[in-house]
Every structure is written in C-alpha cells, then in structure tokens.
Amino acid sequence: MERFLAYPIEWIPYVAITLVFAFTFHEFAHAYVAYKFGDHTAAKQGRLTLNPLKHLDPVGTILIFIAGFGWARPVPVNRFFFKKPRLAGVLVSVAGPLSNLVLAAIGFIAAYGLRSFGFELSAGFYQFLEIFIQLNIVLFVFNLLPLPPLDGYRIVEDLAPNHIRAKMTQYEQYGILIFLILVITPLDQYTIQPIFGTVVPWVAHSLSDFFYGWFY
C-alpha cells in the first residue's frame, strides 16, 4: 500500500494532524482578514471558524497523501465590499500563506522551548514537529507561487495595473492548466521542485536560526 502514498505510512498520522491545522488556519486567515476589511461573505457561509470540517475538501485532502499536493475549500471573497480593493485584496491573499509561516514558527518555538526547559519528549513527538514545520513551510512557499489559482497569483493580480490585470483575467484559465501541468507532470522537476529545493530549506534554516537564538 505504501507505494501508492506520497509519504511513509508511519508518517500518515503526523501528516493528517498537520494538514488539519495548516488548511484550517490558512482558510480562516483569509476569512478573518476579509471580514475585518468589510467583506462578510465567508462569515455568512460559516467559514469564519476554526472548525476543520468547514474548510477541508475531501478530494484535496486525500490527494495530499497520494500525490503530495492538494487543497482546502477556497474561502469566498467579494472585493466589492472593500473600501480599498487592491490593498485589502493583497492582505487577504497574503494572510493565508502567512498563517502557515506562523504555524511553522510555533513548531520551532515548541521544539526549542520544550528542549531548553528540560522536557524529555519522545522521538515520535519531535518527528511530528519536524513534519509540522516542514509541511507548513512548503504550504507557505507553494501558495505564494504566482500561478492561478494560488494566493501568489491573486497578489500579483491585485498589484498589477488595470490593463495588465485585464489580460491576466482573460488568460487565467490557461494559467490554471499550466499550473496543473507543472504540478502533476515530470516538468515539476525543472520548475516547482527547484524552488522547493532552495526556498523551503532557506526559510526553514532562517526560522531555525532565529528561534534557536531565543532559547540558547
């Protein structure tokens, strides 16, 4: 069975717990920031909550374990309600990936903090923290890629001049196709994987050094 999974079978419980937190906080962050800027669309649909059942997408979650990538249910955002649509749009989009970076930081604080205070925890717990940190950093970097339907694309879209934004909207459907090709074909070895191979370790090492300095 393990050959059909993207992770070793003994990691599955750790990955599952991590995804519940990562996806839930990611989508809640989008909904919360949108609400603060005047868009109550997500709140009215019950998405302004930390209840995972409101955010997890069954297919997207299962694919994480099989293909190594997946998604949660996107939070609906109506920019019509924003007084400053571009600024609010950027902040709403940034909020999701940033929430994953915050979770990764919490993971480092737990790992170094517990150790510095003399807590002797099991190897399994530290392995969970390692997976928790790694997956949240991956989600942080992945969602900032400037490809539809990711948050990074929405950020670029909100920052772009109107004439460029109109072109982006016109060709967005092709961008989604390109995204899928880059993710599920061997082309990812030359595009997305090199980004993960450089940016993810850099973020992890930067956070590790920063929080290590807190406790030691």
Helices and strands as residue ranges (DSSP letters): G 2-4, G 9-11, H 12-36, H 41-44, G 52-54, H 58-67, G 79-81, H 85-116, H 123-143, H 151-159, H 162-170, H 172-184, G 186-189, H 192-215
